[in-house]
Structure formats: structure tokens, C-alpha cells
């Protein structure tokens, strides 16, 4: 089986964002990670390529102190090596488009834990930067629903634990770590199902 035959011609890409609040129109995208999934000869998904960026808040963005306290991001720290939204998204989209061509997929589909949240921020940043997104505009694969079905949990840390995947609370709430763990969860669930 080819990857394009597994999910209706879609290339699954696991995404997590860290933000300065909950409103994608007014609050800043501060960190984004995307893991492009591949498929091996036995038809099992695996994390293939990881793209991770710290992002500069867009001009005029709202920065909620409670969000910054929660995610621990110091937006003024020069060691973040933050890039513009346009640079981060351009590089992610270019990599996805290359994989779409390689795998002969029609579009990419965003996989996330509460995927609507991540897709909302990606869509708004795409509009601000006037880029063309490879992601389906409203369809997602949400590991919240998959976890509820497979192990009766909806919280990422609890679902990960139930599925016997290592979890470190000290690393949680960074886009890179959460995306890695969400991709492991997705692969473990999808690879259990005979297709």
C-alpha cells in the first residue's frame, strides 16, 4: 500500500503551536512544529521529517500574560532565534509540498491534539503572510477523538500514558515535544488498525 491510498489521498502532518492566547485573529503564533509522516513497506506510519520554529509575534499582536506564564515562552529572549511567521510557514509549506509530490498525495491533512486550535492559528498566519497553505482548510484528524475511542482518555498526557508511550511533564507545552508525542500517539493508534 502507498501512503496516498491510506487516507483518501491525504498526507498526514502532525502540528502543534504555542501561542500568546486563544484567539487566532488577535494573539501571536509563538512556536510551531510540524512532523511529516511517512509510511513503511508494511503500511505503518512513522515520523519522517521534523520542522520546528520559534516565531516572532506579528506586529500589533495581543500577548496574554496568562498564556505566556502557562507555556513559559520568553518572547524577548534572543536565544529563541525566532523567525517571522512568513519564514516559518514558507519552509514548512515547502517541505510539505515536496512530500506531496513525492507521495503523489492531493493535499496534506493536519493531525493534532485539539486540531481545530492548531489549524485556526495556521490559517490566520497563512492569511497574514499571503501564503498558499497545503493543508485542507477544514478537515483534520484529531488525536483527542482517536484517544477517546482507543483508550478512554482525551488529555494528551493521560492518553500517552495509557498507550504506553513515555511522557515527561517537564518537557510538555513546547511545540516540539508535544508534536513528537502526538505523532507517536497517532502512529500507534493508526498502526494498530488493519486496513
Beta strands, then each sheet from edge to edge (+ up, - down):
strand 1: 10-19
strand 2: 29-39
strand 3: 45-54
strand 4: 107-112
strand 5: 135-142
sheet 1: 3+ 2- 1+ 4+ 5+
end
